[in-house]
Amino acid sequence: MTGSSILVIDDDDIVRDSIAAYLQGSGFKTLEAANGQQGLQIFRDSAPDLILCDLRMPVMDGLTMLTQVRQEASDIPFIVVSGAGVMTDVVEALHLGASDFMVKPIVDLEVLEYAINRALEKAQLLMENKRYRASLEEAINSLKSSLTLLQEDQKAGRQVQMNMLPKAPLEYQGFKVDHNIIPSLYLSGDFVDYFALNDHSFAFYLADVSGHGASSAFVTVLLKHMSINLLQDYHSNGGKARVKPSHVLNHINRSLLKTGLGKHVTVFGGVVNTRDQTLTYSFGGHFPLPVIAQGDSVHFLEGKGLPVGLFEDAVYEDAIIDLPRQFSLTILSDGILEVLPQKSLQEKEDCLLSVIQEGPTTIEALTEKLGLNAIEETPDDIAMLILARN
């Protein structure tokens, strides 16, 4: 990542100077040290974005420095450089929290540059996730203190709901996810969320709580709380396991049944893997079916599943599809069926396919195409979510 500062630590002046010169030529800023002790001081004084450190050095070796750096800054990327004969040190360095390792001699400095960029990108993603978790924790603390106001003051409740929703569209490696919710009352029982999981995948879902008003809106608070806890558990376990939407629906199903609120939810949830270019999704009684469009081809996404929070023995399954280079996936809550002018369900579904075939890949365009801007009052909440890559 051009402009980042790299601290290069190596007791071999020629090796150190050649690496620093190459990195400077690639647009990085460099700092240099001849041993771990000097490097530790520069690290404290200058706060580099990444440390590249030899393991075998006089005065203070790389392992000792890595241990000290991890005590003071757990998030900074730290790449170790080791001779081929001391791989046990590399294993120990990785155990202590090194981001990556390189084996001497480094013949191709482009490989080193790639490793540095990868470590910087991962560190940036972890920092963004950390800030996101902090904002989620802040939001849930705000929600806990506002539950009484939610019952007494619908304006306060509406503000709480708005704070739970994504603040902006998610743009992730060429994909974009955006949404809109049109409540039938001041409080909505429809809910959407989307967020990055790791450096190659993100998740999204649209949920429709049974009923209307404050009681249904309260369940959206529970849904947000559950997703926060699941996301925190995922990251605390390293964030490496593949997330299965069906497992999430099973967890929400059990949790809702335990509350005894008598509320259930229809959900469609998915995870996009940008490495595999796949979408893994699961249905929890969601209707109408999501619509996937690619060029002139427009069709409903296949799948089925029981509503969430209604049956103890409900089983949810995952489906996986390959994602084309250009497509849109449009997900709507069943409130849309209440405002379409057609009489039969088949006619309403045909209308949705026809509208989406005309190419509205943004929330604004879809809202206009469906004529929702002209509707002053809806009989049911309407939630829209579009996943697209153009």
Secondary structure, 3 states (H helix, E strand, C coil): CCCCEEEEECCCHHHHHHHHHHHHHCCCEEEEECCHHHHHHHHHHHCCCEEEEECCCCCCCHHHHHHHHHHHCCCCCEEEEEECCCHHHHHHHHHHCCCEEEEECCCCHHHHHHHHHHHHHHHHHHHHHHHHHHHHHHHHHHHHHHHHHHHHCHHHHHHHHHHHCCCCCEEECCEEEEEEEECCCCCCCEEEEEEEEECCEEEEEEEEECCCHHHHHHHHHHHHHHHHHHHHHHHHCCCCCCCCHHHHHHHHHHHHHHHCCCCCEEEEEEEEECCCCEEEEEEEECCCCCEEEECCEEEECCCCCCCECCCCCCCCCCEEEECCCCEEEEEECCHHHHHCCCCCHHHHHHHHHHHHHCCCCCHHHHHHHCCHHHCCCCCCCEEEEEEEEC
